[in-house]
Amino acid sequence: MPSARSFLCRTMLLLTLLTVATGSACAQDKRITHQIGFDLRPSYVVPTHSFFDGNNRTGEPVRQMNSVHLKYAFRFNPNTRWGLLYPHAYQGIGISYNRFDNPGTMGSPVGVYVFQGSRIARLTDALSLDYEWNFGASFGWKKGRVEEEIDAGNRENIYYNEITGSAINAYINASFLLNWQLSPHWNLAAGIDLTHYSNGNTHYPNAGINLIGGRIGLVHTFGKDTEESTAASSSLAPKYSSHFCYDVVLYGATRKQGFTQDNGHAQLLPGVFGVAGFNFTPLYSFNKYFRAGISLDAQYDESSNLKEYYVGEENNGHPHFYRPPFYKQFGIGLSARAELSMPIFSIGIGIGHNVIYHGADNGDFYQILALKTFLTRSLFLHVGYQLNKFQYPNNLMLGVGWRFHGKR
């Protein structure tokens, strides 16, 4: 059975290949415009843990990360349906090299990601306010050595890295940019950059890394100027009618879990636990960009409510449990959902609470961030991340979905 880390890696690779394949297929019909870009992104590491203040192996603080990005993107020709509906949208793939000011603590990870952006508002003829998101995987982290050191009986360096317990971590980024068109083929973009790294609770530790910084980059557009074509074709944009659609998602993942005894002693449980879930989400399309609705969510979590079935420690010091009954580890909830809908990708958020459940572990509010990548009009890949209480990582949500009555 592949690990969640391996599954996440394969999913990110599939998303990347999907973007390339989509661009190649469109290029054969001359329906896209190619772009290539280069970014510099200096960032401040938010000190959410004493590790970043110097409580680490080197004794030095971690304050800054600098990264360079090389990106390929494509835009749909304004004479196509998607080009008319979303004239300023672009999407593609990127790679990045990232270096902390104290690389001995966390490494110098390399990122591979898909991205999409578009215009928020036009400020002048040559200046606009844009957004862009990046989502992918980052490789080459110096991971924590908690389990290895404990198993070896050496506790001196248990907390080699208290932030991330995996060499591969998910990469999530959002930027808000001022985009200045220098010429018909060159754009300069600069703005605010927000980044989060996490392994989705598939390994421990998983404190996560948050960055706030700036970004400046140049983009070169090949071929004809799309802005002039867009303006000339805007009157031909097809009418978009509001409607209901219905998404069904099946997902799974693995996760790590800790255990705190009544005396306050906390420890990490060995191995990983399985998670499986189902979402049925009716969404109303208010316009071509925005959908919202209510989702019926069901999830089984093999790690929930173990404390009630604790029977003592084994000879190796690990806690021993009876297996809880199914109904103690299964919950059904309702969540409010909102979704940004664009070509190929949709980004959704949700806030919900279980309404049918047993046990304290399933009784909290949960939050969802998800990316849907459409392979066809109806079939999509689903990569999601679930939190509880707005701060604690729960699990990944890696799966597939089908949209009924979809009109994209």
C-alpha positions as semicolon CSV with decimal commas, in nm:
position;residue;x (nm);y (nm);z (nm)
1;M;0,000;0,000;0,000
2;P;0,161;0,334;-0,103
3;S;0,210;0,594;0,167
4;A;0,017;0,920;0,169
5;R;0,341;1,098;0,097
6;S;0,386;0,885;-0,217
7;F;0,021;0,940;-0,310
8;L;0,059;1,316;-0,267
9;C;0,372;1,314;-0,482
10;R;0,200;1,118;-0,758
11;T;-0,101;1,347;-0,744
12;M;0,113;1,656;-0,784
13;L;0,291;1,492;-1,077
14;L;-0,041;1,404;-1,238
15;L;-0,159;1,763;-1,202
16;T;0,159;1,883;-1,368
17;L;0,128;1,636;-1,654
18;L;-0,236;1,734;-1,694
19;T;-0,148;2,098;-1,742
20;V;0,122;2,014;-1,997
21;A;-0,109;1,779;-2,186
22;T;-0,387;2,037;-2,193
23;G;-0,151;2,302;-2,328
24;S;-0,012;2,064;-2,591
25;A;-0,355;1,957;-2,710
26;C;-0,471;2,316;-2,742
27;A;-0,151;2,420;-2,917
28;Q;-0,223;2,181;-3,201
29;D;-0,537;2,382;-3,282
30;K;-0,359;2,714;-3,226
31;R;-0,607;2,797;-2,951
32;I;-0,361;2,916;-2,687
33;T;-0,104;3,186;-2,628
34;H;0,222;3,083;-2,460
35;Q;0,391;3,270;-2,175
36;I;0,715;3,224;-1,984
37;G;0,795;3,400;-1,658
38;F;1,065;3,444;-1,395
39;D;0,999;3,546;-1,031
40;L;1,207;3,648;-0,730
41;R;1,027;3,603;-0,397
42;P;1,197;3,711;-0,071
43;S;0,988;3,603;0,229
44;Y;0,977;3,643;0,606
45;V;0,931;3,324;0,810
46;V;0,645;3,375;1,055
47;P;0,784;3,263;1,397
48;T;0,498;3,030;1,495
49;H;0,735;2,804;1,691
50;S;1,040;2,855;1,912
51;F;1,233;2,650;1,656
52;F;1,237;2,955;1,429
53;D;1,380;3,169;1,713
54;G;1,689;2,952;1,747
55;N;1,567;2,657;1,954
56;N;1,711;2,417;1,700
57;R;2,022;2,213;1,630
58;T;2,227;2,508;1,501
59;G;2,116;2,751;1,771
60;E;2,055;3,014;1,502
61;P;1,717;3,172;1,417
62;V;1,532;3,106;1,091
63;R;1,402;3,440;0,968
64;Q;1,399;3,446;0,588
65;M;1,357;3,233;0,279
66;N;1,443;3,347;-0,074
67;S;1,316;3,168;-0,381
68;V;1,349;3,185;-0,758
69;H;1,076;3,056;-0,990
70;L;1,068;2,963;-1,359
71;K;0,717;2,924;-1,502
72;Y;0,540;2,829;-1,822
73;A;0,177;2,936;-1,873
74;F;-0,083;2,947;-2,147
75;R;-0,391;3,159;-2,209
76;F;-0,689;3,057;-2,418
77;N;-0,738;3,238;-2,745
78;P;-1,015;3,502;-2,707
79;N;-1,200;3,347;-3,001
80;T;-1,261;3,024;-2,803
81;R;-1,543;2,980;-2,550
82;W;-1,308;2,977;-2,250
83;G;-1,112;3,267;-2,391
84;L;-1,433;3,470;-2,419
85;L;-1,563;3,372;-2,075
86;Y;-1,226;3,413;-1,896
87;P;-1,025;3,656;-2,110
88;H;-0,753;3,725;-1,851
89;A;-0,705;3,376;-1,704
90;Y;-0,372;3,197;-1,741
91;Q;-0,253;2,862;-1,606
92;G;0,058;2,651;-1,621
93;I;0,342;2,478;-1,437
94;G;0,635;2,614;-1,238
95;I;0,953;2,505;-1,063
96;S;1,126;2,684;-0,778
97;Y;1,444;2,673;-0,575
98;N;1,402;2,785;-0,214
99;R;1,676;2,863;0,038
100;F;1,639;2,953;0,405
101;D;1,886;3,191;0,568
102;N;1,971;2,899;0,799
103;P;1,963;2,605;0,553
104;G;2,130;2,370;0,801
105;T;1,804;2,339;0,991
106;M;1,552;2,274;0,715
107;G;1,732;2,225;0,386
108;S;1,688;2,398;0,051
109;P;1,371;2,248;-0,100
110;V;1,281;2,245;-0,468
111;G;0,917;2,297;-0,564
112;V;0,709;2,171;-0,857
113;Y;0,359;2,313;-0,889
114;V;0,063;2,408;-1,103
115;F;-0,067;2,764;-1,092
116;Q;-0,344;2,987;-1,219
117;G;-0,409;3,360;-1,213
118;S;-0,636;3,627;-1,352
119;R;-0,734;3,991;-1,324
120;I;-0,925;4,129;-1,027
121;A;-0,963;4,487;-1,150
122;R;-0,828;4,711;-1,426
123;L;-0,673;5,026;-1,274
124;T;-0,544;5,202;-1,587
125;D;-0,492;5,108;-1,952
126;A;-0,156;4,952;-1,865
127;L;-0,202;4,856;-1,496
128;S;-0,425;4,595;-1,332
129;L;-0,470;4,425;-0,996
130;D;-0,429;4,048;-1,036
131;Y;-0,420;3,734;-0,823
132;E;-0,236;3,405;-0,861
133;W;-0,233;3,077;-0,668
134;N;0,029;2,800;-0,671
135;F;-0,028;2,443;-0,554
136;G;0,217;2,156;-0,565
137;A;0,488;1,964;-0,382
138;S;0,831;2,057;-0,247
139;F;1,121;1,814;-0,221
140;G;1,446;1,804;-0,024
141;W;1,345;1,908;0,330
142;K;1,560;1,803;0,624
143;K;1,299;1,604;0,810
144;G;1,262;1,543;1,183
145;R;1,414;1,234;1,337
146;V;1,163;1,163;1,610
147;E;1,079;0,799;1,539
148;E;1,428;0,698;1,422
149;E;1,596;0,836;1,733
150;I;1,344;0,681;1,972
151;D;1,374;0,341;1,807
152;A;1,753;0,364;1,832
153;G;1,730;0,449;2,202
154;N;1,905;0,782;2,145
155;R;1,701;1,074;2,274
156;E;1,972;1,339;2,246
157;N;1,875;1,455;1,899
158;I;1,505;1,364;1,895
159;Y;1,406;1,714;1,791
160;Y;1,648;1,757;1,505
161;N;1,364;1,932;1,322
162;E;1,047;2,007;1,517
163;I;0,866;2,159;1,218
164;T;0,840;1,901;0,942
165;G;0,870;1,524;0,964
166;S;0,883;1,452;0,592
167;A;1,125;1,514;0,306
168;I;0,830;1,601;0,078
169;N;0,574;1,865;0,174
170;A;0,273;2,021;0,007
171;Y;0,321;2,378;-0,117
172;I;0,029;2,627;-0,112
173;N;0,071;2,989;-0,222
174;A;-0,139;3,295;-0,301
175;S;-0,026;3,629;-0,444
176;F;-0,190;3,966;-0,506
177;L;-0,010;4,160;-0,776
178;L;0,008;4,490;-0,959
179;N;0,056;4,389;-1,322
180;W;0,211;4,654;-1,547
181;Q;0,212;4,596;-1,922
182;L;0,548;4,733;-2,035
183;S;0,492;4,647;-2,402
184;P;0,266;4,417;-2,606
185;H;0,487;4,121;-2,513
186;W;0,632;4,208;-2,170
187;N;0,467;4,245;-1,827
188;L;0,616;4,336;-1,491
189;A;0,427;4,205;-1,186
190;A;0,497;4,283;-0,820
191;G;0,302;4,238;-0,501
192;I;0,237;4,042;-0,179
193;D;0,316;3,672;-0,152
194;L;0,168;3,427;0,108
195;T;0,297;3,070;0,142
196;H;0,225;2,761;0,353
197;Y;0,415;2,431;0,364
198;S;0,274;2,120;0,533
199;N;0,271;1,741;0,500
200;G;-0,101;1,712;0,573
201;N;-0,046;1,524;0,901
202;T;0,092;1,221;0,715
203;H;0,414;1,243;0,918
204;Y;0,520;1,392;1,250
205;P;0,617;1,659;1,332
206;N;0,386;1,874;1,121
207;A;0,394;2,224;1,268
208;G;0,389;2,378;0,920
209;I;0,582;2,674;0,779
210;N;0,415;3,006;0,698
211;L;0,579;3,280;0,494
212;I;0,484;3,641;0,418
213;G;0,683;3,824;0,157
214;G;0,712;4,013;-0,164
215;R;0,731;3,908;-0,524
216;I;0,856;4,064;-0,844
217;G;0,867;3,901;-1,185
218;L;0,879;3,942;-1,560
219;V;0,647;3,762;-1,804
220;H;0,703;3,733;-2,179
221;T;0,404;3,658;-2,403
222;F;0,467;3,493;-2,738
223;G;0,262;3,562;-3,050
224;K;0,000;3,829;-3,099
225;D;-0,105;4,069;-2,827
226;T;-0,400;3,910;-2,653
227;E;-0,522;4,229;-2,487
228;E;-0,619;4,388;-2,817
229;S;-0,787;4,066;-2,936
230;T;-0,975;4,038;-2,609
231;A;-1,107;4,392;-2,631
232;A;-1,217;4,337;-2,990
233;S;-1,397;4,010;-2,904
234;S;-1,553;4,103;-2,569
235;S;-1,891;4,178;-2,725
236;L;-1,903;3,818;-2,856
237;A;-1,875;3,656;-2,511
238;P;-2,133;3,377;-2,467
239;K;-2,405;3,425;-2,210
240;Y;-2,350;3,232;-1,888
241;S;-2,670;3,110;-1,723
242;S;-2,692;3,045;-1,348
243;H;-2,766;2,683;-1,260
244;F;-2,726;2,404;-1,002
245;C;-2,457;2,137;-1,030
246;Y;-2,389;1,838;-0,805
247;D;-2,042;1,712;-0,712
248;V;-1,972;1,364;-0,574
249;V;-1,623;1,302;-0,430
250;L;-1,458;0,985;-0,297
251;Y;-1,125;1,031;-0,116
252;G;-0,873;0,863;0,110
253;A;-0,542;0,925;0,288
254;T;-0,331;0,817;0,583
255;R;-0,240;1,022;0,887
256;K;-0,031;1,022;1,204
257;Q;-0,185;1,049;1,551
258;G;-0,064;1,135;1,899
259;F;-0,195;1,009;2,232
260;T;-0,211;1,189;2,568
261;Q;-0,265;0,979;2,880
262;D;-0,463;1,096;3,181
263;N;-0,138;1,184;3,360
264;G;-0,053;1,430;3,081
265;H;0,217;1,217;2,917
266;A;0,198;1,264;2,539
267;Q;0,352;1,040;2,277
268;L;0,332;0,969;1,908
269;L;0,155;0,648;1,813
270;P;0,356;0,414;1,586
271;G;0,246;0,353;1,229
272;V;-0,019;0,538;1,031
273;F;-0,399;0,535;1,031
274;G;-0,635;0,520;0,736
275;V;-0,892;0,785;0,643
276;A;-1,171;0,750;0,385
277;G;-1,453;0,988;0,299
278;F;-1,740;1,088;0,075
279;N;-1,884;1,430;-0,017
280;F;-2,210;1,510;-0,194
281;T;-2,215;1,882;-0,273
282;P;-2,498;2,065;-0,451
283;L;-2,361;2,401;-0,573
284;Y;-2,543;2,696;-0,725
285;S;-2,351;2,887;-0,991
286;F;-2,424;3,254;-0,926
287;N;-2,201;3,353;-1,219
288;K;-1,910;3,214;-1,418
289;Y;-1,668;3,271;-1,129
290;F;-1,855;3,181;-0,812
291;R;-2,043;2,878;-0,681
292;A;-2,176;2,809;-0,332
293;G;-2,383;2,546;-0,156
294;I;-2,417;2,293;0,126
295;S;-2,223;1,966;0,135
296;L;-2,310;1,634;0,297
297;D;-1,979;1,496;0,431
298;A;-1,909;1,147;0,562
299;Q;-1,568;1,039;0,692
300;Y;-1,414;0,735;0,859
301;D;-1,095;0,800;1,058
302;E;-0,917;0,495;1,199
303;S;-0,733;0,711;1,456
304;S;-1,035;0,877;1,621
305;N;-1,155;0,808;1,976
306;L;-0,875;0,566;2,062
307;K;-0,842;0,697;2,417
308;E;-1,163;0,528;2,529
309;Y;-1,012;0,191;2,433
310;Y;-0,665;0,228;2,588
311;V;-0,563;-0,084;2,782
312;G;-0,200;-0,010;2,879
313;E;0,155;-0,009;2,749
314;E;0,324;-0,288;2,561
315;N;0,672;-0,414;2,649
316;N;0,828;-0,169;2,403
317;G;0,655;0,125;2,574
318;H;0,400;0,183;2,298
319;P;0,038;0,222;2,406
320;H;-0,201;-0,063;2,331
321;F;-0,567;-0,023;2,231
322;Y;-0,865;-0,232;2,148
323;R;-1,003;-0,148;1,806
324;P;-1,297;0,094;1,847
325;P;-1,626;-0,001;1,681
326;F;-1,697;0,150;1,341
327;Y;-1,959;0,396;1,464
328;K;-1,704;0,551;1,704
329;Q;-1,476;0,640;1,414
330;F;-1,735;0,752;1,160
331;G;-1,912;1,086;1,133
332;I;-2,160;1,257;0,903
333;G;-2,154;1,634;0,881
334;L;-2,285;1,934;0,693
335;S;-2,059;2,210;0,563
336;A;-2,108;2,542;0,387
337;R;-1,905;2,551;0,065
338;A;-1,785;2,829;-0,167
339;E;-1,588;2,780;-0,487
340;L;-1,391;2,994;-0,731
341;S;-1,452;2,843;-1,075
342;M;-1,203;2,896;-1,360
343;P;-1,089;2,700;-1,667
344;I;-0,953;2,354;-1,574
345;F;-0,933;2,434;-1,200
346;S;-1,176;2,518;-0,920
347;I;-1,068;2,615;-0,568
348;G;-1,313;2,555;-0,284
349;I;-1,335;2,624;0,089
350;G;-1,574;2,481;0,345
351;I;-1,668;2,511;0,712
352;G;-1,873;2,237;0,873
353;H;-1,964;2,032;1,179
354;N;-2,060;1,669;1,224
355;V;-2,429;1,617;1,300
356;I;-2,417;1,238;1,344
357;Y;-2,118;1,113;1,542
358;H;-2,003;0,940;1,862
359;G;-1,703;1,041;2,071
360;A;-1,527;1,368;2,141
361;D;-1,280;1,343;1,854
362;N;-1,556;1,373;1,593
363;G;-1,745;1,659;1,756
364;D;-1,541;1,961;1,645
365;F;-1,585;2,211;1,365
366;Y;-1,384;2,118;1,057
367;Q;-1,251;2,328;0,769
368;I;-1,168;2,224;0,414
369;L;-0,949;2,367;0,138
370;A;-0,969;2,177;-0,191
371;L;-0,846;2,197;-0,549
372;K;-1,047;2,031;-0,828
373;T;-0,867;1,963;-1,155
374;F;-1,109;1,876;-1,437
375;L;-1,000;1,601;-1,675
376;T;-1,329;1,627;-1,866
377;R;-1,640;1,840;-1,822
378;S;-1,753;1,607;-1,541
379;L;-1,454;1,405;-1,414
380;F;-1,205;1,574;-1,182
381;L;-0,918;1,503;-0,946
382;H;-0,969;1,619;-0,588
383;V;-0,679;1,728;-0,364
384;G;-0,798;1,860;-0,030
385;Y;-0,676;1,941;0,320
386;Q;-0,893;1,925;0,631
387;L;-0,835;2,111;0,958
388;N;-1,026;2,113;1,284
389;K;-1,086;2,405;1,520
390;F;-0,939;2,634;1,250
391;Q;-0,581;2,544;1,343
392;Y;-0,510;2,173;1,391
393;P;-0,431;1,955;1,086
394;N;-0,664;1,661;1,039
395;N;-0,592;1,481;0,714
396;L;-0,545;1,502;0,339
397;M;-0,839;1,435;0,104
398;L;-0,696;1,272;-0,210
399;G;-0,948;1,133;-0,454
400;V;-1,166;1,169;-0,760
401;G;-1,502;1,330;-0,825
402;W;-1,782;1,358;-1,076
403;R;-1,988;1,668;-1,150
404;F;-2,350;1,615;-1,253
405;H;-2,522;1,883;-1,459
406;G;-2,195;2,068;-1,506
407;K;-2,185;2,362;-1,743
408;R;-1,833;2,499;-1,776
